[in-house]
Amino acid sequence: MKGKRLFGLVNLCALFYAPMAFAQYYHPVAVSGFTQDVIANGIGNATASTTASVDAVDYGYVSKDFKATATSPELTYGLPVSGQFMSVVGTTPGLTYQLASYNSSNALKLNAVSDAGTLTFNTPTAAFNLYFLATGGSGSGVVTAVVNFTDGTNQTFTSLSVGDWYDQSNFAIQGIGRIKITTNALEDGGGTNPRIYQIPLAISTANQSKTVQSIAFTKNSGSGFINIFGVSANRFTTCLAPTAVTASAVTVNSATLSWTAPATVPTNYDIYYTSSTVAPNSSTAPTVSGVTGTTTNITSGITSTTKYHVWIRSNCGGSVGEWAYGTTFTTPCSTFTVPYSENFDSTSLGSTTNTNAPMCWSYLESSGFAGYGYVTNSNSNSPTNSYYLSNISASTGNQMLVSPQTVALSDGTKRVKFYAKGGANYTLQVGTLTNPSDPSTFVSFNTTTITANHAQYTVNIPSGGGSYLAFRHNLGGTYRSIYLDDITVEAIPSCVEPVSLAVTGQTMTSVSLSWTDTLTVPVNNYDIYYSITNVAPTTSTVLNATNSVNSSTTTVTVPGLASETIYYFWVRSRCSTTNQSIWVGSVNAFTGYCLPSSSNQSSWISAFSSTGAMTNMAYSSATAVAGTNGYQNLSATTNTISNTAGSTTSISVTAGGPTCGMAVWVDWNNDLVFSSTERMYATTSYTTTTPSAASITIPAGTPLGNYRMRVMCDYNTSAPSNACGSVTRGEFLDFKLQVTEVLGTSDLTSKTKEISVYPNPFTDVVYISETKDLKTVKVFDLTGRAVKTIENPTKEISLGSLNSGLYLITMYFKDGSQNTVKAIKK
């Protein structure tokens, strides 16, 4: 059974380093002599911010501020942006390193055997010991280091092993990730790799008072590329600092420091403490100065839930010694007051062997429980972290995430809101604890059934429970994983907001919404706010007829919207004219058909045409149209196919660029969705032009009218099946398909002896056989739209401006009668 760690509230005060037997004067050393930049940083391709890789296959280190593009996600791993960090080697607590700038050379690289280089100290320094940072890329290596003193002497260190950057021991830092410099591909290393190692150089007693000028390195053997990143020193001093520094009586705002005086007791002591890991230097002002004796109480600037590092130095009459690293202590948590929130993003990641929780929270389980809980960087509701509970093989027992102790948590006026996801019908219990280290004190007041997607849940906390909130995995089966995120504990508002706002449907000019309410419908109903920008309304937002509607139920249809537009929606309860809930949202909907996209248009639709229809179309484009993101809506243009229900129309699709898969959809039910049954044609293999048998058939019985047709080409799929996707290379085009009536012989001429229209079909001009008593002629398309009106017509009517297709020509007489004939424009 793996070991468990209860982290957080219960054991904060135990997080102290053991007292050190000897004072250590650790300080980074500024050096020159680096030859390559192997750390990718900033915004842009990794090749732009590096000059070489760490290994032989183009991998380098990465800084936390690296982004391939400005919109790339923030990294949760990487070297610190400042280049400064404290070593995790247990024998050198407080040893700090400072890496060289990531914008210039930051590594001394020794690739081949006998390669050599020198790091020169900017300020010569005397030292008890030196430490250098190094790693081997694509294998380990062995180096020799020669420490050169300013008096011309030196000390040589041989057979220094530099481990490969994966999985070796004595690392100063780990889990910093890496990047493929040539492709920007990132690897997080699973939280443990890659690594940089700490290698000590013990200066002999005879040389400790000498100032070091430089260190010369030579690669002696090994396949690995040697990368040396920096030097730190345990500085030499004759004004010795105290030892065995400890912190005790730690409270939320104070601590007592004690130490053992050096053999020669100094006049007094200076103390410096900070939550930063940056070591003080000779110009750093002490936090507390002039302390006599071997103990003092510190209170200035101390806050709860904070880890402090302590340095101390001696004042020896007329001289001041070096700062020596003393100890560290963490102040405990204060009792939380509402409201407070936790999104897990500022907590380091845990693992199956390192269960953890945010500061002041804790992971709690029954003895021998098989599962684990920890902070993870996957399955979050909001970037980047979430909390993971997994029961593995456990079918009984307890595992839970426990909140900080909270003032008046169970007085009946508080609630908790949280997001959760798991599997279908997984359950999670919410309750309170009276003892945060004893799972048997848990009392449940809610069981929530969660789904496979993150959803927000709101639970009121009843009176009479404990002062610690807990989320308990309700088991119900083995190997079930639950993720929690964005937890908020707050007072129950006087006007409770709705929940579960969702889009239930949309048309070209409206969007339908629904939500639920935990209470009754508020007296003054609900406000629904909408906008074309995703900017949430506030209490000062002015609602009017152009941006909001009101509803007395938990559903609404928002009318009068612009077509082909993304709208964002929020809802709130209006309990009175002066008391409204918070806004809930946003959800979004597109008033029209889905918007597909392509990130690359090196493949596009260069031609789409039809034959055999009553009205055919012939679209062509020599190149992909720039700035369209791979999608164009051409349904309002003349690109239209017209044919009758039950008919078959031959089509031809040609791809620009290499071969593609191609498909055609028609939305026969006009529900703004291209369903799988509405895919009317698809290729079965990659091609440049569809085969001669390609066609689309209008289903028999399809009502007359206009329908949206979508044509797609995709470089990566031989038979495209998603008309609404986001592809990496291709194009989507929308056209119009028109279903018309069957034309018989009687439809092509006037049904009266008095009036006829000819020729039919016509090219540009039609003639009316009789114009006596004729007042007006109107020409309509099949949607009923009048496309031309002629007052006091003559026998000859020019219709050359019309597009090819079927038209209705209606003649209005002075006596109020009218006659309509159908005519086809060729």
Stockholm file with secondary structure:
# STOCKHOLM 1.0

chainA/1-826         MKGKRLFGLVNLCALFYAPMAFAQYYHPVAVSGFTQDVIANGIGNATASTTASVDAVDYGYVSKDFKATATSPELTYGLPVSGQFMSVVGTTPGLTYQLASYNSSNALKLNAVSDAGTLTFNTPTAAFNLYFLATGGSGSGVVTAVVNFTDGTNQTFTSLSVGDWYDQSNFAIQGIGRIKITTNALEDGGGTNPRIYQIPLAISTANQSKTVQSIAFTKNSGSGFINIFGVSANRFTTCLAPTAVTASAVTVNSATLSWTAPATVPTNYDIYYTSSTVAPNSSTAPTVSGVTGTTTNITSGITSTTKYHVWIRSNCGGSVGEWAYGTTFTTPCSTFTVPYSENFDSTSLGSTTNTNAPMCWSYLESSGFAGYGYVTNSNSNSPTNSYYLSNISASTGNQMLVSPQTVALSDGTKRVKFYAKGGANYTLQVGTLTNPSDPSTFVSFNTTTITANHAQYTVNIPSGGGSYLAFRHNLGGTYRSIYLDDITVEAIPSCVEPVSLAVTGQTMTSVSLSWTDTLTVPVNNYDIYYSITNVAPTTSTVLNATNSVNSSTTTVTVPGLASETIYYFWVRSRCSTTNQSIWVGSVNAFTGYCLPSSSNQSSWISAFSSTGAMTNMAYSSATAVAGTNGYQNLSATTNTISNTAGSTTSISVTAGGPTCGMAVWVDWNNDLVFSSTERMYATTSYTTTTPSAASITIPAGTPLGNYRMRVMCDYNTSAPSNACGSVTRGEFLDFKLQVTEVLGTSDLTSKTKEISVYPNPFTDVVYISETKDLKTVKVFDLTGRAVKTIENPTKEISLGSLNSGLYLITMYFKDGSQNTVKAIKK
#=GR chainA/1-826 SS CCCCCCCBTTTGGGCCCCCCSSCBCEEEECEECCCBCCEECSBSCHHHHCSSCSSSSSEEEEBTTCBSSTTSCCCSSSBCTTSEEECCCTTSTTCEEECCCTTSCCBEEECSTTCEEEEEEEEEEEEEEEEEEEEEETSCEEEEEEEEETTSCEEEEEEEEECBTTTCSSEEEECCCEEETTTTEEECGGGTCSEEEEEEEECCGGGTTSEEEEEEEEEEECSSEEEEEEEEEEECCSSCCCEEEEEESCCSSCEEEEEECCSSCCSEEEEEEESSCCCCCTTCCCSEEEECSSEEEECTTCCSSCEEEEEEEEEETTEECCCEEEEEEECCCCCBCSSEEECSTTSCCCBTTBCCCCTTCEEEECTTCSCEEEEESSSCSSSSCEEEEECTTCCSSCEEEEEEEBTTTTSSSEEEEEEEECSTTEEEEEEEESSTTCGGGCEEEEEEEECSSCEEEEEEECTTCCSEEEEEECCSSSSCEEEEEEEEEEECCSSCCCEEEEEEEECSSCEEEEEECSSSCCTTCEEEEEESSCCCCCTTCCCCTTTEEEESSSEEEECSCCSSCEEEEEEEEBSSSSCBCCCEEEEEEESSSCCCEESCCSSEEEEEEEESSSBCCEEECSSCCTTSTTEEECTTSSCEEEEETTCEEEEEEEEESSCBEEEEEECTTCSSCCCGGGEEEECSSCBSBCCTTCEEECCTTCCSEEEEEEEEEETTCSSCCCTTCEESSEEEEEEEEEEECCCCGGGGSCSSSSCCEESSSBSSEEEESCCTTEEEEEEECTTSCEEEEEESCCSEEECTTSCSEEEEEEEEETTSCEEEEEEEEC
#=GC SS_cons         CCCCCCCBTTTGGGCCCCCCSSCBCEEEECEECCCBCCEECSBSCHHHHCSSCSSSSSEEEEBTTCBSSTTSCCCSSSBCTTSEEECCCTTSTTCEEECCCTTSCCBEEECSTTCEEEEEEEEEEEEEEEEEEEEEETSCEEEEEEEEETTSCEEEEEEEEECBTTTCSSEEEECCCEEETTTTEEECGGGTCSEEEEEEEECCGGGTTSEEEEEEEEEEECSSEEEEEEEEEEECCSSCCCEEEEEESCCSSCEEEEEECCSSCCSEEEEEEESSCCCCCTTCCCSEEEECSSEEEECTTCCSSCEEEEEEEEEETTEECCCEEEEEEECCCCCBCSSEEECSTTSCCCBTTBCCCCTTCEEEECTTCSCEEEEESSSCSSSSCEEEEECTTCCSSCEEEEEEEBTTTTSSSEEEEEEEECSTTEEEEEEEESSTTCGGGCEEEEEEEECSSCEEEEEEECTTCCSEEEEEECCSSSSCEEEEEEEEEEECCSSCCCEEEEEEEECSSCEEEEEECSSSCCTTCEEEEEESSCCCCCTTCCCCTTTEEEESSSEEEECSCCSSCEEEEEEEEBSSSSCBCCCEEEEEEESSSCCCEESCCSSEEEEEEEESSSBCCEEECSSCCTTSTTEEECTTSSCEEEEETTCEEEEEEEEESSCBEEEEEECTTCSSCCCGGGEEEECSSCBSBCCTTCEEECCTTCCSEEEEEEEEEETTCSSCCCTTCEESSEEEEEEEEEEECCCCGGGGSCSSSSCCEESSSBSSEEEESCCTTEEEEEEECTTSCEEEEEESCCSEEECTTSCSEEEEEEEEETTSCEEEEEEEEC
//
